[in-house]
């Protein structure tokens, strides 16, 4: 989501009054992190917050009876039938290779001005959860934001002496140039100026950014993959280590129902049609393939695979 917690840039202007059914609940100490191993690479989930969002708003014009039809896939982690809310985690993933520690995305963050929601000026347990995953900020070598919506960049920075400074002081932050340019060009119109000012600009000012324009290999078999659509500079992280594969796909998909219906319009996509194109491409390219998928907002066990079903439908099967 973004500065006002109701979109990932596209619907910022709708205002906080629309948040009655989308109020975030701060997470306590997480039952996770869960950690997965792929060859010589591990991935750990580090939770920041969790919360609901109206399915009718998330998927404008969609036939929401499909949510009930696929309840076996969605309930309890991804959908609440009683409230008709989709459910999101706001989280980071720690990727450890033989050489590097990489943090992918950063949740909502602490001490950030975010209107009247519970993410506003919050004091959440993210750093404690990070430590529980076996990492302290000084150990991180790279930070990669899949994109600049505020629910992905919050822990880029934290407060020190009343100022926002990079949370990971020894890391290089990997920003896609198209994301930087697109955000700067739309600060006022899209209403993302607050999160850019508190979570992106301090990193730029610290001169610790690697700007890229496409794909980039970070380590052997660990590659950033340019995947624009949700935002102009969206990027994913692909892992292939000793034949074991995973992908951290950011917001290419927000909820497993988008695996079944990649054609649905998604409120949060900055470019609705480009978002659909990229979503179709992702789902088609990962169906019945031995690659574990980590979407940025999937709750609970989180990881899973896309499998085909009789009749041509695809489902997301979470790992036990």
N, C-alpha and C positions, 0 to 999 in steps of 0.2 A: 504494500500500500504506500501512500505518500504522506505529505505533510499533514493532511487532515484525516489520515487513516481511513479514507473511503475509496481510494483507488491507487493504482500504481501509475500515477501521473494523469491518466485520462479523464478523471472525474473530480479533480481537486475542487473545482469551483462549485460543486454541489452543496458544500457547506456542512458544518458539523451537526446541523439539525437532523440530518438523515441518519445519524448514527444510533438512533434509539435501539435498533435491533442488532447492532453490530459492535456493541461495547466490548472492549477487550478485557480479558481477565488476566492479571499478572500471574505468571507461573511461580510456584515455589521451587524448592529443590527438586530437580527432575528425577523421574524414575530411570531415565537414561543418563549419561550417554550410552547408546548402543554403539558398538564398534564392529566393523566388517573388514575382512582382509581379502585383498585381491593381489595374489602373488606377493610382491615385496611392498605393497602399498596398503595402508589402512585408512579407513574413513570413519570418523566419529561424529555423531550428531551432538550439537551443543544447543540446548533450548534457551530462548530468550523469553518469549511470551506465547500464549495460545489464546484463541478467541473465535467467535462465530461471525458469520456474515450472511445476510439475506441471499438465498439462492436466486430469488426472483431478480434481485438487483445485479448479482454477479453474472447472470446469464440472461440478458434482456431478450424477451420474446421466445424463450425456449419452452418446450413442453416439459414442465417439471414433474409430470407423472413418470417420466423416465428415471427420476431419482428414486422413486419407490420401486420401480421395476428392477432396478439394479441395487436394491438395498443390501443384498448379500455382499456386494463389493464395497459399499459405501458406509454402512453402519457397523460399528459405532464410531469409527475414527474420523470419517469424512463428511458425515451428514446426520442431522437430527430431524427425523421425520415429524416430530411433534411441533417443532418451531419452524421447520422448513429453512433451516440455516445450514450452509456449508461451514465446515470447521477447518481452521488454519492453525498451523504452528508457525511461529516466527523464530528463525533459528540460523545457526551457522553450521558449516561442516569443516572439521579439521582433517586435512589430508596429510598423511605422513609418508614420505618416500625415504629411501635409504639416505638421502642427502638433505632433504628439506622438510620444513613444517609449513603448510599452506592453509590459510583460513579463507574459506569461500563464503561470502556474504556475512552480514552482521546484525540481523534483526533490527529492532526498534531503537536500542540503546537506552542509556540512562541520562537523566538531566537534560533531556531534549524538549524544547517547547513545541507541543503538539496539540494545541487547542484544549478542549475540555475532556478528552478521553483519558483512560487510565494509562496510556502511554506518555501522557504529559508529565514531564519532570519526574519520571518514575525512578525508583531505586530497586531494580530487579537483580536477580542472582546470576546473571550471565557469567561474570568472571569466576564465581564459585563453581559454576557448571563446567567452565573451561578447565579449571584446575582439576576438577573431578575426572576430566578426560585425559589428564596427565600433561597439560600444557599450561605454561604461564606466558603472558604477552611477550616477554623478552626473547622467548625461544622461536617466535614466528619469523620465518624468512620472507614469505610472500603473502599478500592479501589480494584476493581477486573478488571484486563485486561483479555478479552476473549482470547487474544494471543498477541505476542510481535511484530507484524508488526508495523512499525513506525507510521502509521496512527491510531493506537489504543493506543499508549503509550505516545504520545507527551506531554500531560498535567500531566503525572506522576511527572514531574519536571518543575521548572521555575528558572529563574536566580535571584541570590542574591549575591551582591558584586562580580560579575563576575564569579560566579560558579553556576552549576546546583544543586539545592536542591529540596527535595520533596515539591510539591505544597500543599499537604494536611498534615500539620505537626503533627496532632493528630491522623492520620489514621493508621491502619494496612493495608498493601498492600498484597493481596492474590495472590500468584504466584503458578502456577502448576509446580511441580518439573521437569516434562518432558519438559515443555516449556523452563525452565531455562537451563536444560542440553542440549536440542536440539539447542538452540541459541548459547550457548557457543561453542558447537562442530562445528558450521558452521559459525562462525563470519567472517572468511576470505573468505571461499568458496562462501557463499551466499551474502557477501557484506553488512551484517547488523550491522557491528561493530559500525558505527557512532551512530545509534539510540540506540543500547544497551549501549554504553558509556554515552550518554547524558540523557537517559530516564529510564534505568534499573539499571545501576551500582550505581548511586548516592542513589537510594532507598535501594539497597543491602548494601551499605556502611553505611547507617543510621541505619541499624539493626532494621528495622520496617516491616519485611516481615514475613508472615505466609506461609510456604511451604506446599502444599497439593499434594497428589498423585491421588486423585479420587474425589468423591463427598464430599461436606461439607455443612451442614446446618448452615446458618448465623443467622437466626432468625426463629421463628415459621412459617413454610410454605415458607420460602425463602431459596432456596437450589442451590448451585453450582453443575452443572452436567457436568462431564467429557465427552468431545465429540471430541476426536482426529480425525484428517484427514486433515483438512485445514492446520493445523500445528500439531506437535507432542503432544502439551499440550493444545490444544484448549478447552475452557470451556464455557458453557452457564449458564444463571441464570434463574431458574424456580421459579415462584411465584404461590402459592395457598393459598388464604386468604379468609376465610368464603365462600368457594366454588367458588370464582372467580379466574380464572387462566390466567397467562401470561407467556411468555418466551422471554428473551433477548438472541437471538441465535447467536450473533456475526457474523462471516463470514461463517456460515454453508450455507447461501445463500447470494448473493451479489445483485441480481436483481430478480424481480418477474418472469422473463422468466425461471429461474431455477426451479421454482415450476412446470411449464409446462414440462420442459425438465431437470430433475435432472441428466440425463445421459450425458449431454453435459460436455465436458472438460472445466474446468475453469482455466484460465491462472494463477490465484493467488494461487491456491492450491499447497502447498509444495509437497504433495503426491497426484498426480492426481487421482489415482485409489481409494485410501483411502478417498479422498474428495468426490468422487462419491458415495461410499458406505454410508458414513455418511449423505450425502445429501438425498439419497433415503430413508434412515432410518428416517430422520427428516420429510420429506414430507409425507411419508406413515403414520408416527405416529401422525401427526397433521392435517390430512385431515378430514373435517367434525367433528372436535372436538371443543368444546367451550373453546378455548384457544386463546388469542390475542398474535400475534407474532410481535416482534420488532427486525428487522434485522438491523445490524450495519450501513448500508449505504443507507437505504431506505429514500427517500426524502419526502417533503411535509407532508401530514397527517401521514405518516410513519407507523402507526399501522394497522394491518389487520388480516385476517384469511384465511386459505387454505380451499377451498370448491371444491367438485367434480362437474364435468359437464357431460352432456350426452356424451357418447363415451369414458368415462374413463379418460378424461383429468382433471387436477386439475388447479385451478386458485387462484391467490391471490386477495382477495377482501379487499381494503383499507376501514377503518372506516371513516365515514363522519366527 
